[in-house]
Amino acid sequence: MTENGKFLMLHIDNKNSEEVLKDAIKNQGIERGLMVSNKVSKELLSEFEKVMKNGYFPVGFIIDQNDKANFEFLFHRHPKQTESMKMEEYLINNPYKL
């Protein structure tokens, strides 16, 4: 978590994932293999499916420990998304800062 209690997760496409993982593991001290069994994975996948059906392509998300009821998707918008497909979106005052 950052100083403000937020955690950023970004998607990396399959084409670049091996290079990113290799750098992270060899050069950054990152390790893999810690698994936690709970219902969060199922619920998270369900949320991804829901936003994708509404014309959003999730590329990441932000979790805020001060707002445990919500998380924010980072997304590309489908060019054919209609107004009726849009979900509730919030204006982020400074989108470059967590």
C-alpha positions in Angstrom: 0.0 0.0 0.0 1.1 3.5 -0.6 1.2 6.2 2.1 -2.4 7.2 1.3 -3.6 3.5 1.6 -4.2 2.9 -2.1 -2.9 -0.1 -4.1 -2.7 -0.1 -7.9 -3.0 -3.3 -10.1 -2.4 -3.0 -13.8 -3.0 -5.5 -16.6 -0.1 -6.6 -18.8 -1.0 -8.4 -22.0 0.2 -11.9 -22.6 2.7 -10.7 -25.2 4.6 -8.6 -22.7 3.9 -10.6 -19.5 6.9 -12.9 -19.7 9.3 -9.9 -20.1 7.7 -8.0 -17.2 7.6 -11.0 -14.9 11.2 -11.9 -15.8 12.4 -8.4 -14.9 10.3 -8.3 -11.7 11.6 -11.7 -10.5 15.2 -11.4 -11.6 15.8 -7.7 -10.9 13.2 -6.5 -8.5 13.1 -9.3 -5.9 9.5 -10.2 -6.7 8.4 -13.7 -5.9 5.3 -15.7 -7.0 3.3 -18.5 -5.5 1.4 -17.1 -2.5 -2.2 -18.3 -2.9 -5.1 -17.3 -0.8 -8.4 -19.2 -1.0 -11.5 -17.1 -0.6 -14.5 -15.8 -2.6 -12.7 -12.6 -3.7 -11.4 -14.1 -7.0 -14.9 -15.2 -8.0 -16.5 -11.9 -7.1 -13.7 -9.9 -8.9 -14.1 -12.0 -12.1 -17.8 -11.4 -11.9 -17.2 -7.6 -11.7 -14.9 -7.7 -14.7 -17.5 -9.6 -16.7 -20.2 -7.0 -15.7 -18.2 -4.0 -16.8 -17.1 -5.7 -20.0 -20.8 -6.3 -20.9 -21.3 -2.6 -20.6 -18.6 -1.5 -23.0 -15.6 -1.2 -20.7 -12.3 -3.0 -21.2 -10.7 -3.1 -17.7 -6.9 -2.6 -17.7 -6.4 -2.3 -14.0 -8.0 -1.3 -10.7 -7.3 0.7 -7.6 -8.1 -0.5 -4.1 -8.3 2.0 -1.3 -8.0 0.7 2.3 -10.0 3.8 3.4 -12.9 2.8 1.2 -13.3 -1.0 1.6 -16.8 -1.1 -0.1 -15.5 0.0 -3.5 -12.7 -0.3 -6.0 -12.0 1.8 -9.1 -11.5 0.3 -12.5 -9.0 1.8 -15.0 -10.4 1.1 -18.5 -10.6 1.6 -22.2 -14.0 2.5 -23.5 -15.5 0.4 -26.4 -16.0 2.8 -29.3 -19.6 1.5 -29.7 -20.5 1.9 -26.1 -24.0 3.6 -25.8 -25.2 6.0 -23.2 -27.5 3.3 -21.9 -24.6 0.9 -21.4 -22.6 3.4 -19.2 -22.4 2.6 -15.6 -22.0 5.2 -12.8 -18.7 7.0 -13.4 -17.0 9.5 -11.1 -14.8 12.5 -12.0 -11.3 12.0 -10.6 -9.8 15.4 -9.8 -6.2 14.4 -10.5 -6.2 11.2 -12.5 -2.4 10.9 -12.4 -2.2 10.6 -8.6 -3.3 7.7 -6.4 
